[in-house]
Amino acid sequence: MGEAGREEYKIQSFDAETQQLLKTALKDPGAVDLDKVANVIVDHSLQDCVFSKEAGRMCYAIIQVSNMPMMALVNPVYDCLFRLAQPDSLSHEEEVDCLVLQLHRVGEQLEKMNAQRMDDLFFLIRDGFLLQTSLSSLSHLLLLEIIEFRAAGWKTTPAAHKYYYSEVSD
């Protein structure tokens, strides 16, 4: 990943030392303590829900660059996903979209590394889908889609694809 690729991440709100840590992690994950990187990303995500989307992108990029097991990032990524699945987050479409997008990207790998936490996360998602009255129609649709996506083995079935992604013709 070149210099231009790293600049696309919104890390300006971090101090200079943390920015350098994140830049190094994005370029050469083996050169840094990934536990420290994960903690920095998670802590900032929990303070700034808008950053959660950026955090997911950064973790995904680190995993792709490293070509190594993402074990050091499993629990911090789960922590972010659990935060996004809380009732107060589910009432915001942007946060539901972020949750669903990250589960599409790394859900299957996370489940292989810790199936119990994935089960717990989906219990929370299911309860939010069924019990939360403040969800928008789009949020309901996104949550239902990710529940079905996981139930189908992290794949979109032809019927689900038609239902969720086809234009409605009247």
PALO-777986 format. One record per residue (C-alpha): residue number from 0; z, x, y. Coordinates in nm, 3 decimals. Each point is the difference from the previous one (the first is absolute). Example, Ala and Ser with C-alpha at 12.3 -4.5 7.8 and 13.67 -1.06 7.14 Angstrom:
REM residues 2
0, 0.780, 1.230, -0.450
1, -0.066, 0.137, 0.344
***
This chain:
REM residues 170
0, 0.000, 0.000, 0.000
1, -0.110, 0.159, 0.326
2, 0.160, 0.009, 0.340
3, -0.173, -0.320, 0.107
4, 0.129, -0.183, -0.309
5, 0.358, 0.087, 0.081
6, -0.024, -0.106, 0.363
7, -0.070, -0.359, -0.096
8, 0.363, -0.049, -0.106
9, 0.236, -0.129, 0.268
10, 0.277, 0.256, -0.009
11, 0.040, 0.064, 0.374
12, 0.333, -0.183, 0.008
13, 0.156, 0.273, -0.216
14, 0.144, 0.323, 0.141
15, -0.219, 0.314, -0.020
16, 0.172, 0.136, -0.313
17, -0.040, -0.329, -0.188
18, -0.362, -0.032, 0.113
19, -0.068, 0.345, -0.144
20, 0.173, -0.094, -0.326
21, -0.215, -0.313, -0.031
22, -0.321, 0.185, 0.088
23, 0.076, 0.263, -0.263
24, 0.080, -0.269, -0.258
25, -0.332, -0.170, 0.071
26, -0.190, 0.328, -0.035
27, 0.195, 0.176, -0.277
28, 0.273, -0.217, -0.160
29, 0.110, 0.284, -0.226
30, 0.106, 0.206, 0.301
31, 0.276, -0.241, 0.110
32, 0.302, -0.174, -0.139
33, -0.147, -0.342, -0.086
34, 0.347, -0.156, -0.023
35, 0.057, 0.095, 0.366
36, -0.345, -0.130, 0.096
37, 0.063, -0.325, -0.184
38, 0.339, -0.046, 0.166
39, -0.148, 0.059, 0.347
40, -0.277, -0.254, -0.065
41, 0.234, -0.261, -0.148
42, 0.265, 0.038, 0.271
43, -0.262, -0.044, 0.272
44, -0.156, -0.295, -0.184
45, 0.334, -0.177, -0.024
46, 0.051, 0.044, 0.376
47, -0.355, -0.098, 0.094
48, -0.164, -0.265, -0.219
49, -0.338, 0.058, 0.165
50, 0.014, 0.362, -0.121
51, 0.033, -0.123, -0.361
52, -0.377, -0.046, -0.021
53, -0.053, 0.355, 0.124
54, 0.266, 0.124, -0.241
55, -0.183, -0.154, -0.293
56, -0.325, 0.164, 0.107
57, 0.173, 0.337, 0.036
58, 0.166, -0.020, -0.342
59, -0.329, -0.101, -0.157
60, -0.175, 0.296, 0.170
61, 0.267, 0.243, -0.117
62, -0.035, -0.124, -0.357
63, -0.380, 0.029, 0.015
64, 0.008, 0.354, 0.143
65, 0.265, 0.128, -0.235
66, -0.151, -0.121, -0.327
67, 0.352, 0.026, -0.131
68, 0.243, -0.261, -0.124
69, 0.143, -0.203, 0.282
70, 0.347, 0.001, -0.150
71, 0.164, 0.122, 0.321
72, -0.151, -0.294, 0.189
73, 0.068, -0.278, -0.249
74, 0.341, -0.112, 0.123
75, -0.078, 0.038, 0.372
76, -0.323, -0.199, -0.041
77, 0.190, -0.267, -0.191
78, 0.260, -0.005, 0.279
79, -0.276, -0.070, 0.255
80, -0.153, -0.270, -0.217
81, 0.339, -0.166, -0.051
82, 0.050, 0.004, 0.378
83, -0.339, -0.169, 0.048
84, 0.092, -0.264, -0.261
85, 0.317, -0.108, 0.183
86, -0.003, -0.354, 0.145
87, -0.008, 0.120, 0.362
88, -0.306, 0.217, -0.073
89, -0.181, -0.266, -0.200
90, -0.002, -0.223, 0.307
91, -0.242, 0.246, 0.167
92, -0.359, -0.005, -0.129
93, -0.059, 0.365, 0.091
94, 0.292, 0.109, -0.217
95, -0.109, -0.220, -0.292
96, -0.349, 0.147, 0.033
97, 0.148, 0.351, -0.007
98, 0.211, -0.081, -0.306
99, -0.296, -0.142, -0.190
100, -0.231, 0.283, 0.104
101, 0.245, 0.266, -0.121
102, 0.056, -0.182, -0.329
103, -0.376, -0.011, -0.053
104, -0.018, 0.374, 0.069
105, 0.296, 0.134, -0.197
106, 0.164, -0.292, -0.181
107, -0.132, 0.086, -0.344
108, 0.110, 0.365, 0.027
109, 0.342, -0.099, 0.134
110, 0.050, -0.245, -0.285
111, -0.079, 0.271, -0.256
112, 0.269, 0.219, 0.154
113, 0.269, -0.267, 0.042
114, -0.081, -0.339, -0.152
115, 0.347, -0.144, 0.067
116, -0.026, 0.055, 0.375
117, -0.345, -0.160, -0.002
118, 0.144, -0.301, -0.184
119, 0.278, -0.023, 0.260
120, -0.253, 0.030, 0.283
121, -0.211, -0.278, -0.143
122, 0.307, -0.222, -0.046
123, 0.055, 0.042, 0.374
124, -0.369, -0.068, 0.076
125, 0.000, -0.307, -0.225
126, 0.315, -0.137, 0.160
127, -0.147, 0.056, 0.346
128, -0.320, -0.176, -0.104
129, 0.185, -0.298, -0.146
130, 0.303, -0.037, 0.225
131, -0.087, 0.123, 0.345
132, -0.105, -0.283, 0.228
133, -0.110, 0.222, 0.290
134, -0.298, 0.155, -0.184
135, -0.344, -0.054, 0.147
136, -0.287, -0.124, -0.215
137, -0.149, 0.350, 0.000
138, 0.330, 0.155, -0.111
139, 0.027, -0.253, -0.283
140, -0.354, 0.082, -0.107
141, 0.059, 0.377, 0.010
142, 0.323, -0.023, -0.198
143, -0.154, -0.227, -0.261
144, -0.295, 0.237, -0.032
145, 0.220, 0.307, -0.059
146, 0.213, -0.190, -0.253
147, -0.314, -0.094, -0.192
148, -0.144, 0.351, 0.041
149, 0.303, 0.154, -0.170
150, 0.012, -0.271, -0.267
151, -0.362, 0.084, -0.088
152, 0.089, 0.365, -0.064
153, -0.067, 0.122, 0.357
154, -0.355, -0.129, -0.011
155, -0.176, -0.286, 0.174
156, -0.138, -0.248, -0.248
157, -0.342, -0.154, 0.073
158, 0.166, -0.338, 0.060
159, 0.255, 0.151, 0.240
160, -0.273, 0.191, 0.183
161, -0.196, -0.320, 0.046
162, 0.310, -0.190, 0.118
163, 0.132, 0.262, 0.244
164, -0.312, 0.172, 0.127
165, -0.283, -0.253, -0.003
166, -0.103, -0.198, 0.305
167, 0.085, -0.366, -0.012
168, -0.317, -0.208, 0.019
169, 0.020, -0.362, 0.104
***
